[in-house]
Amino acid sequence: MAVSNTNSMIILMILILTLFSTTPVPTSAASHNITDILSKFPDYSVYNDYLTKTKVSDEINSRDTITVLVLNNGAMKSLTADNHPLSVIKKVLSLLVLLDYFDNQKLHDISEGTTLSTTLYQTTGNAPGNLGFVNITDMKGGKVGLGSAAPGSKLDSEYTKSVKQIPYSLSVLEISAPVIAPGILTAPNTSAVNITALLEKAGCKTFSSMLISSGVLKMYESSALDKGLTLFAPSDEAFKKDVGKPDLSKLSSAEIVTMLQYHAIPSYTPIGTLKTSKDHPISTLATNGAKKFEFSVTTAGDSVTLNTGVDSSRVAGIIIDETPLCIFTVDDILLPVELFGTSPSPSPSLAPEPSVSDSPSSAPSPLSSDSPSSAPSPAPESADTPSPSPSTAPFASPPAPASGESPNGSPADSPDSADDSSSDGKNHGVIVHVSFFKTLILTVSAGALLAWNL
């Protein structure tokens, strides 16, 4: 009888373990929409409008564990009154997005009183040295000052109040004035950008040569001035691959033009916008009423892949990201279904050799790079920013922590008031499925019945 009971219990445990192994464990991940959140606060309407225009909002919404430093309408006048172009305002707003979670309590509990926090601006590759970091200092009298991490910079802004927290995914804090890094207000002359020179320097000479010989370059330039332009440039190595690639020499001149048009989007679409566009078809310069010529986007962490229906290509780097122009490098040629079907012939590619003169090649800016997210430095006695030591100041940006992870030692919600630390209306606790327990009860009952019969 004892042996029978033992066997019954073993069978029961096997049934329960099988149930757990085949039932997906529910997970909950914090999600947010910064423009929706700020739309409830009219005093941030100008700031919110520029988040949308510059598409910084897409980058914020694609990341987790992030702090947004917002400016009220009065503080925004210092940026809008001088008629700065969108490319400049985007840099300033990117510098106000911290890739870490801070709330009221954490700001006043900074170790050694001062820390450097990585910002979204650092991930663009356009912030030399530590210009993409913000100095946060807990000053005397309960005030918290913020300024550029560049040596000699002053703490020209102060933390004003907490606006919204979704622990530990998103924190929105108001500050008194924008943080201005040296040179950040200098506007690039995007109308004078030499697209082919940028491509050649980034190791895309073959693609550049094809743009010139086909006349598509003029289409690119016209679109960049009119609606904006996002370009996906295959590297020279992509044209040398002969496995699974069609013979481009068999394409007609019109088909070559269409294929090159397929490598561009007629709008400014930075990496954050690409991430938020995943699983949705994206139109290209080749799109017309008769044929779609679209591709879709999939993401895995910070990795972005373009899927054409024929093959896929990873976004490898950023050559330039200046509103209204964005140029990426990709690992493979984009092959539209309308030209190549779903299974291109594996004939070797005979793409023309570039006729332009050689120029030094440099690697494109990475989408993100690893480095410590903050580096403490001694607290200053005055409002001047402490100059971080070159040996300790970070020089590159880490990716934002993976979704659902909480920073070590992250404090609880800000205790200022109920409004300061509010919920987004979503239950972030453990999700309980009734069907799961019904199945569990039935399994246990079946096991018990089996044990009884034995």
Backbone torsions as a table, in degrees:
resi	resn	phi	psi	omega
1	MET	NA	-39.8	-179.9
2	ALA	-64.6	-38.0	179.9
3	VAL	-66.1	-39.2	179.6
4	SER	-64.5	-42.1	178.2
5	ASN	-63.6	-39.0	178.7
6	THR	-63.3	-44.8	178.2
7	ASN	-62.7	-37.6	179.7
8	SER	-64.8	-41.5	179.3
9	MET	-65.6	-36.9	178.4
10	ILE	-63.9	-44.3	178.8
11	ILE	-62.3	-41.5	179.2
12	LEU	-61.1	-43.3	179.9
13	MET	-66.3	-36.2	178.4
14	ILE	-64.3	-41.2	179.0
15	LEU	-63.1	-42.7	-179.7
16	ILE	-66.2	-43.4	179.6
17	LEU	-64.5	-37.2	177.7
18	THR	-63.4	-40.4	178.8
19	LEU	-60.9	-46.0	-179.3
20	PHE	-66.0	-33.4	-177.1
21	SER	-76.2	-23.6	-177.9
22	THR	-102.3	-9.8	179.6
23	THR	-96.9	119.4	-179.6
24	PRO	-63.1	136.6	178.6
25	VAL	-80.8	121.4	-178.1
26	PRO	-66.2	141.0	177.7
27	THR	-126.7	156.9	176.1
28	SER	-130.0	130.0	179.2
29	ALA	-123.5	136.6	-179.3
30	ALA	-66.7	136.4	175.0
31	SER	-132.5	153.6	-177.3
32	HIS	-153.5	157.6	174.7
33	ASN	-131.4	104.1	-171.1
34	ILE	-63.8	-36.7	-179.3
35	THR	-68.8	-35.9	176.2
36	ASP	-66.0	-40.7	179.7
37	ILE	-62.6	-48.7	-176.5
38	LEU	-73.4	-18.7	179.1
39	SER	-64.3	-18.8	178.3
40	LYS	-82.5	-3.9	-178.7
41	PHE	-122.6	96.0	-176.7
42	PRO	-58.6	-25.3	-177.9
43	ASP	-70.5	-10.6	178.6
44	TYR	-112.1	21.1	-174.6
45	SER	-63.8	-40.0	-179.9
46	VAL	-67.7	-46.2	177.5
47	TYR	-57.7	-46.1	-178.2
48	ASN	-63.8	-38.0	179.5
49	ASP	-63.8	-41.1	179.5
50	TYR	-74.6	-27.3	172.2
51	LEU	-59.1	-40.3	-179.9
52	THR	-73.0	-45.1	-178.4
53	LYS	-61.8	-40.4	-178.5
54	THR	-85.7	-10.6	-178.8
55	LYS	67.1	18.5	171.1
56	VAL	-64.1	-28.8	179.2
57	SER	-60.4	-36.5	179.0
58	ASP	-65.1	-40.1	178.4
59	GLU	-65.6	-40.7	178.0
60	ILE	-62.6	-44.6	-177.4
61	ASN	-70.3	-19.1	-179.5
62	SER	-89.1	-3.8	-176.4
63	ARG	-117.7	156.4	175.6
64	ASP	-121.2	161.0	-175.9
65	THR	58.0	75.8	-170.8
66	ILE	-147.7	149.1	177.4
67	THR	-123.6	127.4	-179.9
68	VAL	-107.7	120.9	177.6
69	LEU	-93.3	110.4	-173.7
70	VAL	-100.1	154.9	178.3
71	LEU	-118.0	136.3	176.2
72	ASN	-74.2	172.9	-174.5
73	ASN	-59.8	-34.1	178.1
74	GLY	-66.3	-43.2	-179.8
75	ALA	-69.2	-27.6	-180.0
76	MET	-70.1	-18.6	-178.8
77	LYS	-61.5	-29.1	179.5
78	SER	-65.1	-21.7	177.7
79	LEU	-95.0	-38.8	-174.0
80	THR	-84.4	-25.1	-176.1
81	ALA	-66.1	-29.9	-177.2
82	ASP	-90.5	7.5	177.9
83	ASN	55.1	42.7	175.6
84	HIS	-64.9	142.1	175.9
85	PRO	-66.9	164.2	-178.4
86	LEU	-59.8	-32.5	-179.1
87	SER	-62.1	-35.8	178.7
88	VAL	-74.1	-46.2	-179.7
89	ILE	-62.2	-35.7	177.9
90	LYS	-62.2	-41.3	178.5
91	LYS	-60.5	-44.7	-178.6
92	VAL	-64.2	-45.3	179.8
93	LEU	-65.7	-36.0	178.1
94	SER	-65.0	-31.2	178.6
95	LEU	-73.1	-13.8	179.7
96	LEU	-97.7	8.9	177.6
97	VAL	-111.3	108.4	-176.7
98	LEU	-90.9	134.6	-179.4
99	LEU	-87.9	50.9	178.5
100	ASP	-160.3	164.1	-178.9
101	TYR	-101.6	119.2	175.9
102	PHE	-125.8	136.8	169.0
103	ASP	-128.4	-174.1	-175.9
104	ASN	-56.0	-46.1	-177.3
105	GLN	-66.7	-43.5	-177.8
106	LYS	-66.0	-34.2	178.0
107	LEU	-62.0	-35.4	-178.4
108	HIS	-90.8	-0.2	179.0
109	ASP	-116.3	25.5	-179.0
110	ILE	-64.3	129.3	180.0
111	SER	-61.8	129.4	179.5
112	GLU	63.2	10.9	172.0
113	GLY	84.9	-16.3	-176.4
114	THR	-140.4	140.5	175.0
115	THR	-147.0	153.8	173.0
116	LEU	-105.3	128.8	-179.1
117	SER	-113.7	134.1	176.7
118	THR	-68.6	142.7	-180.0
119	THR	-120.2	170.6	177.5
120	LEU	-61.8	-30.7	-179.9
121	TYR	-62.3	-33.2	-179.6
122	GLN	-65.7	-31.0	-176.8
123	THR	-75.5	-11.4	-178.4
124	THR	-75.3	-19.1	-175.9
125	GLY	81.3	2.5	-179.3
126	ASN	-102.1	8.1	-177.5
127	ALA	-110.7	95.3	-179.4
128	PRO	-66.8	149.9	178.9
129	GLY	59.9	-131.0	-179.5
130	ASN	-110.3	29.7	178.7
131	LEU	-69.5	-16.2	178.9
132	GLY	-91.4	16.5	179.1
133	PHE	-117.5	149.6	177.1
134	VAL	-113.2	133.0	176.3
135	ASN	-85.8	125.9	177.3
136	ILE	-117.5	121.6	-175.6
137	THR	-128.8	126.6	175.0
138	ASP	-82.3	105.5	-173.9
139	MET	-93.2	176.0	179.6
140	LYS	-69.0	152.4	178.3
141	GLY	80.7	15.0	177.2
142	GLY	80.9	7.2	179.7
143	LYS	-90.2	151.9	176.1
144	VAL	-122.2	120.2	-179.4
145	GLY	-100.7	150.6	178.4
146	LEU	-133.0	143.0	178.8
147	GLY	-163.2	175.2	177.3
148	SER	-65.1	147.6	177.3
149	ALA	-81.1	-2.9	178.4
150	ALA	-64.0	136.2	-178.9
151	PRO	-54.4	134.7	178.4
152	GLY	87.5	-6.2	179.9
153	SER	-74.7	152.2	179.9
154	LYS	-97.4	160.7	174.1
155	LEU	-83.2	88.2	-171.8
156	ASP	-93.4	10.5	178.0
157	SER	-142.4	156.3	179.3
158	GLU	-130.6	147.0	173.4
159	TYR	-68.9	127.4	-176.4
160	THR	-100.3	-54.4	-179.6
161	LYS	-164.4	164.5	175.1
162	SER	-87.7	138.0	-177.4
163	VAL	-108.8	-46.1	-174.2
164	LYS	-161.4	138.5	173.5
165	GLN	-133.1	139.0	167.4
166	ILE	-124.3	86.5	-174.3
167	PRO	-59.7	137.0	-16.7
168	TYR	-108.9	48.7	-175.8
169	SER	-97.8	-54.7	-175.6
170	LEU	-137.0	135.4	172.9
171	SER	-129.0	134.4	177.8
172	VAL	-117.3	119.6	-177.7
173	LEU	-125.2	139.2	176.5
174	GLU	-90.0	138.0	174.6
175	ILE	-123.7	162.6	-170.4
176	SER	-79.2	-27.0	-175.2
177	ALA	-156.4	157.0	178.5
178	PRO	-66.6	149.7	173.4
179	VAL	-87.5	122.5	-175.6
180	ILE	-112.5	112.4	175.8
181	ALA	-84.3	151.1	-179.9
182	PRO	-56.1	128.4	177.1
183	GLY	82.4	-2.8	-174.0
184	ILE	-72.2	-22.4	-178.6
185	LEU	-87.4	1.2	178.3
186	THR	-77.2	123.4	-175.9
187	ALA	-89.0	126.0	174.5
188	PRO	-74.1	147.3	178.9
189	ASN	-91.2	83.5	-175.4
190	THR	-65.2	-24.3	179.2
191	SER	-68.8	-20.3	179.9
192	ALA	-101.3	8.4	-179.6
193	VAL	-67.1	131.5	177.4
194	ASN	-93.0	100.2	-174.6
195	ILE	-61.6	-45.3	-177.8
196	THR	-65.3	-36.8	177.6
197	ALA	-63.4	-41.0	177.8
198	LEU	-63.9	-41.6	-179.8
199	LEU	-64.9	-43.9	-179.4
200	GLU	-64.0	-41.3	-180.0
201	LYS	-65.5	-29.3	-178.6
202	ALA	-88.3	5.6	177.8
203	GLY	85.3	29.1	179.2
204	CYS	-120.5	48.1	-174.5
205	LYS	-68.0	-40.0	-179.4
206	THR	-61.7	-45.8	179.2
207	PHE	-63.3	-42.1	178.9
208	SER	-60.6	-43.7	179.9
209	SER	-62.7	-38.9	179.5
210	MET	-67.0	-36.2	178.0
211	LEU	-62.8	-41.5	-178.2
212	ILE	-69.1	-49.2	-175.5
213	SER	-68.0	-28.3	-178.1
214	SER	-88.0	-17.7	-176.6
215	GLY	85.9	1.2	-178.9
216	VAL	-69.1	-23.4	179.7
217	LEU	-55.8	-41.3	179.9
218	LYS	-64.5	-34.7	176.1
219	MET	-64.6	-42.4	178.0
220	TYR	-59.1	-48.7	-176.7
221	GLU	-63.6	-38.6	179.2
222	SER	-66.4	-41.7	179.6
223	SER	-67.1	-38.9	-179.5
224	ALA	-61.6	-38.3	-179.5
225	LEU	-76.9	-30.3	-173.9
226	ASP	-88.1	-60.0	-173.8
227	LYS	-116.1	-9.7	-170.3
228	GLY	100.8	163.0	-176.7
229	LEU	-150.5	137.5	171.3
230	THR	-125.3	124.3	-172.8
231	LEU	-119.3	137.0	176.9
232	PHE	-113.6	105.5	-172.3
233	ALA	-101.5	117.3	175.3
234	PRO	-68.7	141.9	178.2
235	SER	-72.2	165.9	176.9
236	ASP	-60.0	-33.6	178.8
237	GLU	-63.7	-32.1	-179.7
238	ALA	-63.2	-34.9	-180.0
239	PHE	-76.6	-17.6	-179.8
240	LYS	-86.9	-12.8	179.6
241	LYS	-69.5	133.6	-179.2
242	ASP	-119.4	8.8	179.7
243	VAL	-98.7	116.8	176.8
244	GLY	75.1	9.6	-179.3
245	LYS	-105.1	142.6	179.4
246	PRO	-74.9	165.4	177.2
247	ASP	-83.6	102.4	-176.7
248	LEU	-66.4	-20.2	-179.2
249	SER	-69.6	-15.2	179.5
250	LYS	-86.4	-6.4	178.9
251	LEU	-78.2	144.9	175.4
252	SER	-75.5	169.0	179.6
253	SER	-60.7	-40.0	179.2
254	ALA	-64.8	-37.7	179.8
255	GLU	-70.0	-36.1	176.0
256	ILE	-61.9	-43.6	178.0
257	VAL	-59.9	-46.2	-179.7
258	THR	-62.1	-42.1	-179.9
259	MET	-63.5	-40.8	179.2
260	LEU	-68.5	-37.1	175.8
261	GLN	-63.8	-32.0	179.8
262	TYR	-64.6	-18.8	-179.3
263	HIS	-87.1	12.0	-177.1
264	ALA	-139.4	146.4	174.6
265	ILE	-109.4	131.8	-178.4
266	PRO	-80.8	51.6	176.9
267	SER	-165.6	162.5	176.1
268	TYR	-79.9	112.6	-174.7
269	THR	-131.8	83.9	-179.7
270	PRO	-70.0	178.2	-171.5
271	ILE	-62.5	-37.1	179.1
272	GLY	-63.8	-37.9	178.0
273	THR	-68.8	-36.9	175.5
274	LEU	-60.2	-42.7	-179.2
275	LYS	-61.7	-41.1	-178.7
276	THR	-78.0	-7.7	179.4
277	SER	-96.4	8.3	-175.2
278	LYS	-60.1	144.0	178.3
279	ASP	70.8	6.2	176.3
280	HIS	-115.4	136.8	179.3
281	PRO	-64.6	139.8	-179.2
282	ILE	-115.7	125.6	178.9
283	SER	-76.0	154.6	-178.9
284	THR	-124.4	180.0	175.9
285	LEU	-63.2	-23.0	-179.5
286	ALA	-82.8	-12.0	-177.3
287	THR	-64.6	132.3	175.8
288	ASN	-142.1	-177.7	-175.9
289	GLY	-65.3	-30.2	-175.4
290	ALA	-82.8	-42.5	-176.7
291	LYS	-129.6	147.1	-171.0
292	LYS	-78.0	-47.6	-176.4
293	PHE	49.4	58.5	-178.8
294	GLU	-114.9	163.9	168.6
295	PHE	-138.9	167.2	178.7
296	SER	-120.8	167.9	-176.1
297	VAL	-122.9	136.6	169.9
298	THR	-124.4	150.1	-178.6
299	THR	-128.0	152.8	173.6
300	ALA	-144.8	95.6	-172.8
301	GLY	68.8	-125.0	177.9
302	ASP	-90.7	-1.9	-179.2
303	SER	-83.7	133.6	-180.0
304	VAL	-121.7	130.2	-178.9
305	THR	-124.1	136.3	177.4
306	LEU	-98.4	129.7	-178.2
307	ASN	-115.6	120.5	-175.1
308	THR	-96.5	-13.3	-172.0
309	GLY	97.6	-19.8	174.1
310	VAL	-102.1	-46.9	178.2
311	ASP	-151.8	-168.6	177.9
312	SER	-137.2	158.1	-178.9
313	SER	-145.1	132.7	-178.7
314	ARG	-84.5	137.5	172.4
315	VAL	-73.3	114.4	-170.9
316	ALA	-91.7	-32.4	-176.4
317	GLY	-169.1	173.5	179.7
318	ILE	-113.6	122.5	176.3
319	ILE	-85.1	-46.2	177.6
320	ILE	-152.2	141.7	174.7
321	ASP	-138.7	84.7	179.5
322	GLU	-134.6	111.7	179.9
323	THR	-48.2	126.2	10.6
324	PRO	-103.5	23.6	-175.2
325	LEU	-118.7	133.1	176.1
326	CYS	-138.9	126.3	180.0
327	ILE	-125.3	125.4	177.0
328	PHE	-111.7	155.3	166.3
329	THR	-98.6	145.1	177.8
330	VAL	-128.0	156.4	-174.0
331	ASP	-78.6	-22.9	-175.1
332	ASP	-138.8	158.8	175.7
333	ILE	-68.2	139.0	177.5
334	LEU	-85.4	121.5	-175.5
335	LEU	-112.4	107.9	-178.9
336	PRO	-72.7	145.0	178.9
337	VAL	-59.6	-36.3	-176.3
338	GLU	-62.1	-23.9	179.4
339	LEU	-102.4	-34.3	-169.7
340	PHE	-117.4	-0.6	-177.3
341	GLY	66.8	-156.3	-177.1
342	THR	-102.1	-7.6	-179.4
343	SER	-142.3	86.6	-179.4
344	PRO	-64.2	147.2	178.9
345	SER	-69.0	145.7	-176.4
346	PRO	-83.2	28.8	-179.8
347	SER	-67.7	147.4	179.8
348	PRO	-65.1	144.1	179.6
349	SER	-77.0	136.5	179.0
350	LEU	-119.4	48.3	-179.2
351	ALA	-65.4	143.8	-177.2
352	PRO	-66.2	146.0	176.0
353	GLU	-73.5	143.2	-179.7
354	PRO	-67.4	140.9	179.7
355	SER	-96.4	-4.7	-178.8
356	VAL	-76.3	157.0	-179.6
357	SER	-73.1	152.3	-178.8
358	ASP	-67.0	145.1	174.0
359	SER	-137.8	153.0	-178.0
360	PRO	-55.2	132.5	179.9
361	SER	-94.6	140.2	176.2
362	SER	-133.6	146.1	-178.2
363	ALA	-66.9	142.9	177.5
364	PRO	-70.2	160.4	-179.3
365	SER	-64.6	132.5	178.9
366	PRO	-70.0	155.6	177.5
367	LEU	-68.5	-32.9	175.8
368	SER	-160.4	157.5	179.6
369	SER	-141.3	160.1	-173.7
370	ASP	-94.5	135.3	173.1
371	SER	-170.3	162.9	177.5
372	PRO	-58.5	141.3	-177.8
373	SER	-77.8	-16.3	177.4
374	SER	-156.3	153.1	178.2
375	ALA	-137.8	115.1	-176.7
376	PRO	-71.6	150.3	173.4
377	SER	-141.7	159.5	-174.2
378	PRO	-59.1	144.5	179.1
379	ALA	-69.3	138.1	-178.6
380	PRO	-81.8	159.0	176.4
381	GLU	-88.2	-20.9	178.6
382	SER	-119.3	-174.1	-177.7
383	ALA	-80.4	1.6	177.9
384	ASP	-74.8	143.2	178.3
385	THR	-69.2	129.9	175.0
386	PRO	-63.9	139.9	-179.2
387	SER	-85.6	112.3	-179.5
388	PRO	-65.3	145.1	178.7
389	SER	-68.8	139.1	-179.5
390	PRO	-58.9	-26.8	-177.3
391	SER	-79.4	-16.4	-177.7
392	THR	-115.5	-19.2	-177.2
393	ALA	-72.1	132.1	179.0
394	PRO	-73.0	154.5	-177.2
395	PHE	-126.4	6.5	178.7
396	ALA	-147.1	164.7	-174.1
397	SER	-103.1	135.1	173.1
398	PRO	-84.0	157.1	172.9
399	PRO	-70.0	157.0	177.7
400	ALA	-63.4	145.8	179.5
401	PRO	-56.0	151.8	-178.0
402	ALA	-61.3	154.2	-176.3
403	SER	-58.3	134.9	177.1
404	GLY	91.7	-12.4	-179.9
405	GLU	-83.3	143.4	177.8
406	SER	-110.0	139.5	178.0
407	PRO	-64.0	144.8	179.9
408	ASN	-60.4	132.1	176.3
409	GLY	74.4	16.1	-179.3
410	SER	-67.3	132.8	-176.3
411	PRO	-77.0	172.3	176.7
412	ALA	-73.8	179.3	-178.7
413	ASP	-57.7	154.9	-179.3
414	SER	-60.8	129.7	-175.9
415	PRO	-85.6	7.1	-174.0
416	ASP	-56.7	-55.0	-179.2
417	SER	-163.1	171.3	179.4
418	ALA	-64.4	-33.1	-180.0
419	ASP	-73.3	-33.8	-176.4
420	ASP	-65.1	-37.8	-176.9
421	SER	-121.8	81.6	-174.1
422	SER	-104.6	163.2	-179.9
423	SER	-98.4	154.8	179.1
424	ASP	-89.4	10.5	176.8
425	GLY	87.2	0.1	-179.8
426	LYS	-102.4	146.0	178.2
427	ASN	-86.3	112.8	-178.5
428	HIS	-95.5	9.7	179.5
429	GLY	-82.4	-163.1	-179.3
430	VAL	-75.7	131.5	179.6
431	ILE	-88.3	126.3	-177.2
432	VAL	-108.5	125.9	178.5
433	HIS	-100.4	121.8	-180.0
434	VAL	-62.7	-38.4	-178.8
435	SER	-61.6	-31.6	179.0
436	PHE	-62.5	-46.6	-178.4
437	PHE	-70.1	-34.2	175.6
438	LYS	-60.4	-45.0	179.0
439	THR	-64.0	-40.2	-180.0
440	LEU	-63.5	-43.2	-179.4
441	ILE	-63.8	-43.2	178.9
442	LEU	-62.1	-39.3	179.9
443	THR	-65.7	-46.5	179.4
444	VAL	-62.2	-40.7	-179.7
445	SER	-63.7	-42.1	179.1
446	ALA	-63.5	-40.8	178.8
447	GLY	-65.4	-40.7	179.8
448	ALA	-65.4	-39.8	179.3
449	LEU	-64.5	-40.6	179.4
450	LEU	-63.5	-41.6	178.8
451	ALA	-63.6	-39.4	-179.9
452	TRP	-63.3	-44.9	-179.1
453	ASN	-64.6	-35.9	179.4
454	LEU	-72.6	NA	NA
